[in-house]
Amino acid sequence: MDRRTFLTASIASTTLLTAQQHTTAQTKASSPISTLGSPVGRIPTRSSSDITASSLSVGFETLDRHGFSPKKTYPYLAKLGVKWARCQTGWGRCETKRGQYNFSWLDEAVDALLAIGIQPWFNLGYGNRLYIPGATNEAAVGWTPVFDEAAMLAWLRYTTALTQHFSGRVKHYEIWNEPNHPGFWRPRIPKSSDYIKLVARTAPAIRTILPDAIIIGGVCAGLPLDFITHCFRDGLQEYIDVLSFHPYRERPEKKYSDEIARLHRLLAKYNTTCALWQGENGCPSVGGPGSDSAGALSDIVWDETRQAKWLLRRVLTDLKHELAMTSYFHTVDLVGYRGSTNYKGLLRAKDYTPKPAYFAYQHLCGLFDADTSVTENFSPLECTPVYSGSKNMDFEVQQVSFARKGKLLYGCWYPSDLQNPWTEGTVTLHIKVSDNARLSDPILLDPLSGDIFELNNVQISRDTVTVNALPLRDYPLLLSDRSLLDI
């Protein structure tokens, strides 16, 4: 699957002339009501089964370690609107007796997800203490079979059996998880050459059973361009269809455009047509010193609102770069993760109720499906920020531009540090519209609250729309046309 197969070019060129930051005595951003007036509607949501196709995914990992109760999540996932779910297959849980495979637990998850319109994709890992007795944890997390031939042969038998069992239901297979991370590549120091040995034997085993399988490789922690370069030098591109990565960072936008551009140049150098997937990324709703939060970014102070803002910025940044997949980690908080809790879930572990991040993602899922296309000719908009106070803007205003069913769908935000208060500013937009990206009756969508607002101070000519004093927040607001929504 490649996002470019259903995200085609055609969008308006947009010029942001000015962005003015207003400082006030308040440290908290102005509320939508005080800035925009009363809402006139709500962003419509759609169930996953009602959406034909999209590139939006959700993390369904750690079932191999009994990380959560999947049955409690299905009613919420059905209404979320994602079309994909990343599932870890867990060799150690599937084969507890040599040569005997029990896939019943995975069958239940796969069938339940398919029933609500979500396609599972598999992450293959980790080790198995039946064959790697030196593994220091029960699930042999991170322990690779590649350094022992008997273990490697057992791994290939397991992979073959798994592929055969799910051949009619799953065709996307990701090989290993974060092989560049010492915690997930044991017992030796991570080396690209060792990872390629695993891929070079695993991919053919899958394709022997499923010739049209989509093989996903790399699966890197972060975006380690040196490691990825060495993987291509060692021949990774000969075995995979997709390159995936996990770009955890406190600001999703930080250095991201430059890294994606370098990654594209690397793909071109090695003459590969690999699609790019953001395969795992999330943000905690609890974190910082003294908290029981574990996992990536857990050392930073977070709350549920910050998590939701981060999610909106992460997903729209990935869509802007036309990644063929973007997956949010995780469906629900993971209790017992490294002896603590990983609070990245869309649902709370205590009672499996939705957090603000769930609703924020739900709002995006309903808008960014196969009918929404990012422009090919879109370039960063000119922005001259002006402050009346002493605070400095250390990043450019972020802007995304799409066409949906012939209408413009545009967003902007300031990529602030979410740990610090952001005082709302304003921007003035001069938008040149085109025939396939019209904006005749502008409205403003707030995907965090779900509210829709009418816009004042809008001037419309034949091919230009000017929007004055549009709120600039630390999360995306979306400018669109009333005709796209039933309000």
PERALIN-V631494 format. One record per helix or strand of 2 or more residues. SS is the DSSP state (2 for helix, 1 for strand). FROM is the first residue (numbers start at 0). TO is the last residue. If there is no record, write none. Layout:
BEGIN
SS/FROM/TO
SS/FROM/TO
END
This chain:
BEGIN
2/2/4
1/12/20
2/31/35
1/40/41
2/47/49
1/55/58
2/62/64
2/69/71
2/73/79
1/83/87
2/90/93
2/103/114
1/118/123
2/144/146
2/148/164
1/171/174
2/181/183
2/191/208
1/213/221
2/224/232
2/235/237
1/241/245
2/255/268
1/274/280
2/303/319
1/324/327
1/333/336
1/339/341
2/355/366
1/371/373
1/384/386
1/396/403
1/406/413
1/424/431
1/436/437
1/441/445
1/450/453
1/457/459
1/463/471
1/476/480
2/481/483
END
